[in-house]
């Protein structure tokens, strides 16, 4: 049902937001953001832009992927859905075939399809521009615009490319170590930050939600964020990413006759 995943994402942000999640905010910015965010209610017209209406603006949610997108949608979501359905089918069949027996624990492994930073970048840019088009046609309050971007794949890692201009063969002792992340951080992706900065007159804040937490970025101050990173990050997909699910059945008791 449309609206459930959007509401779930909004509730996650409400439950997990902390002071360290704000990037390039003044205290006035935080107060403005909270005033808009905390007043958000679902759009009564569930098929129209935006997903949430605030006292002084709006929040629009969309998901991104680092997997391949076909005409039928996300390859990752399609294969993951098939995997989950197969688990349910196997367990239900086992219960049907052996109603009075103890079922052995099940272990399932899902091998992620191909992921890449190029796929992720394309997903961000295409989804962003699509929702900007919807914003342009929106006749409601646009004073404070918030995009809430959700990334669930968790298949990207990043390392700061500090040695790009370093003379080959030289040691650096312990002078500097690159930042290494086993997840994708939007606030460290200078290329994407520069892309969304172009829309600073239409969107005030971006909430980026991912497996490790969330980042909230003030678009007007993106250039200040980029000053903190003199080097770009090398961004790649994790290799051999898998998901393992364990199903341990609850004991079943026969009813007394």
C-alpha positions in Angstrom: 0.0 0.0 0.0 1.4 3.4 -1.0 2.4 5.4 2.0 3.6 2.6 4.3 7.2 2.7 3.3 7.2 6.5 3.4 5.7 6.6 6.9 8.1 3.9 8.1 11.1 5.9 6.9 9.7 9.1 8.5 9.2 7.3 11.8 12.8 5.9 11.7 14.1 9.5 11.3 12.0 10.7 14.2 13.3 7.9 16.5 17.0 8.1 15.6 17.7 11.8 14.9 20.6 13.2 17.0 22.6 16.4 17.0 25.5 14.8 15.1 23.2 14.0 12.2 23.1 17.7 11.1 25.6 18.8 8.5 26.3 22.5 7.9 23.4 23.7 10.0 23.2 26.8 12.2 21.0 26.6 15.3 18.4 28.7 13.4 18.5 26.1 10.6 17.9 23.3 13.1 15.0 25.1 14.6 13.5 25.7 11.1 14.0 22.1 10.1 12.5 20.7 13.3 9.5 23.0 13.0 8.8 21.7 9.5 9.7 18.1 10.1 7.8 17.7 13.4 4.6 19.1 11.9 4.6 16.6 8.9 1.4 14.7 8.2 0.7 12.3 5.3 -0.7 13.9 2.2 -4.5 13.0 2.2 -4.2 12.7 -1.6 -1.9 9.7 -1.5 -1.3 9.6 -5.2 -0.1 13.1 -5.4 3.1 15.0 -4.6 4.3 15.4 -1.9 4.3 12.5 0.5 4.0 14.7 3.6 2.7 18.2 4.1 4.2 20.4 6.8 3.1 23.7 8.4 5.5 25.6 6.2 6.5 23.3 3.4 6.7 19.6 2.4 8.6 16.4 2.6 9.0 14.1 -0.4 10.4 10.6 0.1 12.1 8.4 -2.6 14.3 5.3 -2.6 17.5 4.9 -4.4 19.5 1.7 -5.4 23.0 0.8 -6.4 21.6 -2.1 -8.3 20.6 -2.4 -12.0 17.3 -0.9 -13.0 15.4 -2.5 -15.9 12.0 -1.6 -17.4 10.5 -3.9 -14.8 12.2 -2.0 -11.9 15.0 -2.7 -9.5 16.8 -6.0 -10.2 17.9 -6.1 -6.5 14.3 -5.7 -5.2 12.9 -8.2 -7.6 15.4 -10.9 -6.7 15.2 -10.2 -3.0 11.4 -10.4 -3.2 11.7 -13.8 -4.9 14.1 -15.0 -2.2 11.8 -14.0 0.6 8.8 -15.6 -1.1 10.7 -18.8 -1.5 11.5 -18.9 2.2 7.8 -18.5 3.1 6.8 -21.1 0.5 9.4 -23.7 1.9 8.4 -23.1 5.5 4.7 -23.3 4.9 5.1 -26.5 2.8 7.2 -28.1 5.6 4.6 -27.3 8.2 1.9 -28.7 5.9 3.8 -31.9 5.2 4.9 -32.5 8.8 2.2 -31.0 11.0 3.2 -33.0 14.1 7.0 -33.1 13.7 9.8 -30.8 14.9 11.1 -28.8 11.9 14.8 -28.4 11.6 16.2 -24.9 11.5 16.4 -23.4 8.0 19.3 -21.3 6.8 19.0 -19.3 3.6 21.6 -17.3 1.7 20.9 -14.5 -0.8 23.7 -13.5 -3.1 23.2 -9.9 -4.1 23.1 -9.1 -7.9 25.6 -6.7 -9.4 25.9 -3.3 -7.7 28.0 -0.3 -8.6 28.5 3.3 -7.7 27.6 4.2 -11.3 24.2 2.6 -10.8 23.8 4.5 -7.5 24.8 7.8 -9.0 22.3 7.3 -11.9 19.5 6.3 -9.4 20.1 9.4 -7.3 20.2 11.8 -10.3 17.2 10.4 -12.1 15.0 10.1 -9.0 16.0 13.6 -7.9 15.2 15.2 -11.3 11.9 13.3 -11.5 10.8 14.6 -8.1 11.9 18.1 -9.0 9.6 18.0 -12.0 6.7 17.0 -9.6 7.7 19.9 -7.3 7.6 22.3 -10.2 4.0 21.3 -10.8 3.1 21.5 -7.1 0.8 24.4 -6.2 1.1 24.0 -2.4 3.4 25.6 0.2 7.0 25.4 -1.1 8.6 27.7 1.5 10.6 24.8 3.1 11.4 21.8 0.8 12.8 18.6 2.2 13.7 15.5 0.2 14.0 12.3 2.2 16.2 9.8 0.4 16.3 6.2 1.5 19.1 3.7 0.5 18.5 0.1 1.7 21.0 -1.9 -0.5 24.0 -1.4 1.8 26.5 -2.6 -0.9 28.8 0.4 -1.3 32.1 1.2 0.5 34.2 4.4 0.4 37.9 5.3 1.0 39.4 8.7 1.0 41.8 9.0 -2.0 44.5 11.0 -0.1 47.4 9.5 -2.1 46.1 10.5 -5.5 49.0 13.1 -5.9 51.5 11.4 -3.6 54.9 10.5 -5.0 55.0 6.8 -5.6 57.3 4.9 -3.4 57.4 7.4 -0.5 56.3 6.4 3.0 54.1 8.8 5.0 54.6 7.3 8.5 51.6 8.0 10.6 51.0 11.5 9.3 47.7 10.8 7.7 45.3 7.9 7.3 42.4 7.9 4.8 38.8 7.7 6.0 37.5 4.2 5.3 33.7 3.5 5.4 31.9 0.2 4.8 28.8 2.2 3.8 27.8 5.0 1.4 27.9 8.5 3.0 26.1 11.1 0.9 27.8 14.0 2.8 31.2 12.7 1.7 30.3 12.3 -2.0 31.5 15.6 -3.5 30.2 14.9 -6.9 26.6 14.2 -5.8 26.7 17.1 -3.4 27.6 19.4 -6.2 24.8 18.0 -8.3 22.1 18.6 -5.6 23.6 22.0 -4.7 22.3 23.3 -8.1 18.8 22.9 -6.6 19.4 24.9 -3.5 16.7 27.4 -4.4 14.1 24.7 -4.6 15.1 22.2 -1.8 16.3 23.4 1.6 17.2 20.1 3.3 18.0 16.6 2.4 17.5 13.7 4.8 19.6 10.7 3.8 18.5 7.4 5.4 20.7 4.3 5.2 21.5 1.2 7.2 24.1 2.8 9.5 21.8 5.8 10.4 21.1 9.1 8.8 22.6 12.4 7.5 20.7 15.7 7.2 22.2 18.2 4.9 21.6 22.0 4.4 21.8 22.5 0.7 22.8 26.2 0.9 26.0 25.2 2.8 27.1 22.2 0.7 30.2 24.1 -0.5 31.2 24.5 3.1 31.0 20.7 3.6 33.2 20.1 0.6 35.9 22.3 2.0 36.4 19.6 4.7 37.4 17.1 2.0 40.3 18.2 -0.1 40.4 14.8 -1.7 37.6 12.8 -3.4 36.5 9.4 -2.1 37.0 6.3 -4.1 33.5 4.7 -4.1 33.0 1.1 -5.1 30.6 -1.8 -4.6 31.4 -4.4 -1.9 32.3 -7.8 -3.4 30.4 -11.0 -2.8 27.7 -9.3 -0.7 25.3 -11.8 0.8 22.4 -11.9 3.1 21.9 -14.8 5.5 18.5 -15.6 7.1 17.9 -18.1 9.9 14.5 -19.6 10.5 14.2 -21.3 13.9 10.7 -22.7 14.2 8.8 -22.4 17.5 7.9 -25.6 19.2 4.4 -26.8 18.4 2.2 -28.6 20.9 -0.6 -31.0 20.2 -3.9 -30.1 21.8 -5.3 -32.5 24.4 -8.2 -34.7 23.3 
